[in-house]
Amino acid sequence: MRFYKAVMGGVAVGWLLLPLGALAADTTLRLSLVDAVSMARLNNSSVKASRSRVEQAEARVVQSRQSLLPKVLLSETLMVTNDPGAALVFKLQQSSIVSSDFLPERLNNPNVINDFNTSLQVMQPIYNADAAIGRTIALSAKKAEELMVVRGEETIGFQVSRVYYGLLLARKNSEAVDQSIKTMLGHSSEAARAFGVGLMSKSDKLSTEVRLAELQEQRLLLLDAIKDASDALKVMLHLDSGVVLVLTGDLVVDGVVPAGGHDNSVPENRADLMALESGRQIAGFQADMASASRLPRVNAFVQTNLHSNNVFSGGSSWALGLNMQWNIFDGMASAGRVQEARALEREAMFNLDAARSGSVADVERSLRSMRTAQARIAVAEKSIEESRVSLAYIGSQFRTGMAMTFELLMREQAHTYAKMRLNQAKYDFCVAKSELAYYRGNH
């Protein structure tokens, strides 16, 4: 059944963590569509995961500050040796050398020496072009993640709306079948009485019972569909299984449906399209970064050392300087990275164009579905009225023995089908309206 498939399509939405999650079993919760959507946008776990990705992007922005800020390294090294050269150097660095240390015997056979080296080094970037571009990439990536959070919230809202409408459809179809069962019970009783006095054949009597059994089976399937849809919505809202949902919304057909030829453009500021645009820009920055890696890097440094035979005592020294590194040829690695980044930029551009074209088609389909659903609603409403009058007439004829059983069954089936067609058309209209808002980025 279409409505059943539509309901189950929303189960893919992630778990929601609702502040009211502590609701006890058998609690009744009145839930409007606006409440359900707001609850999902606030607490859905997939949206929370998207927000975590924003935090990750923010952390990468923090890491990119290394292109501007100094690095400070403190180290402590202990060395024990009797190497003649090292012993002489350590004594010089410890400011502990004496004239007897230069005697040939002492130089050739020094005593074992301990050297504690406490070193403090500060490196300050002066010029690092690719690192600066990397910071720009990190900022753009954070912006893209923030936009995807917005789109994720819109997606969750749309999915919840579809499941909400699906539950309404299942309940309305169940009500229609219940009314038909009530009607058929009356006709079945009439058929039993007619059969009892010999005014109706056994096959005609059994045909009413067969139709009644069909309706009862349909009712069982609809009850399952209601339970499945209700459970799906509870899962999405992270509610206890014992909570009874009372939906305060309805399948409302309101507003004027845009006529054919209406502007079907998609706003450029739709969150996911803006995120794709950010992705294209990032790919361009990556190409610039690969090109900038060919440029020299300049860093200033200052270093102080304390050498001692015991910790924190002895001689100290310092050094100040500049370091320039220029990777003149890296075996075409940087050229390959530039080529790859340019290809990624083109891919991002094509993906953005495809998303825009697809979004226009989605908007057109939603508008078309709304117009078709509205026309179907008008046809179904007329069919309901006509089938109701026809069923009432044939029903009165049947009770007086002037109408055949198959005529009654055909009219009853047509009336039930018309009511369910109307419910389905209203559902399709509401879903198409939600789709239109979603594809236009204002859901």
Secondary structure, 3 states (H helix, E strand, C coil): CHHHHHHHHHHHCCCECCCCCCCCCCCEEEECHHHHHHHHHHHEHHHHHHHHHHHHHHHHHHHHHHHCCCEEEEEEEEEEECCHHHHHHHHHHCCCCCHHHHCHHHHHCCCCEEEEEEEEEEEEEEECHHHHHHHHHHHHHHHHHHHHHHHHHHHHHHHHHHHHHHHHHHHHHHHHHHHHHHHHHHHHHHHHHHHHCCCCCHHHHHHHHHHHHHHHHHHHHHHHHHHHHHHHHHHHHCCCCCCEEEECCCCCCCCCCCCCCCCCCCCCCCHHHHHHHHHHHHHHHHHHHHHHCCCCEEEEEEEEEEEECCCCCCEEEEEEEEEEECCCCCCCHHHHHHHHHHHHHHHHHHHHHHHHHHHHHHHHHHHHHHHHHHHHHHHHHHHHHHHHHHHHHHHHHHHCCCCCHHHHHHHHHHHHHHHHHHHHHHHHHHHHHHHHHHHCCCC
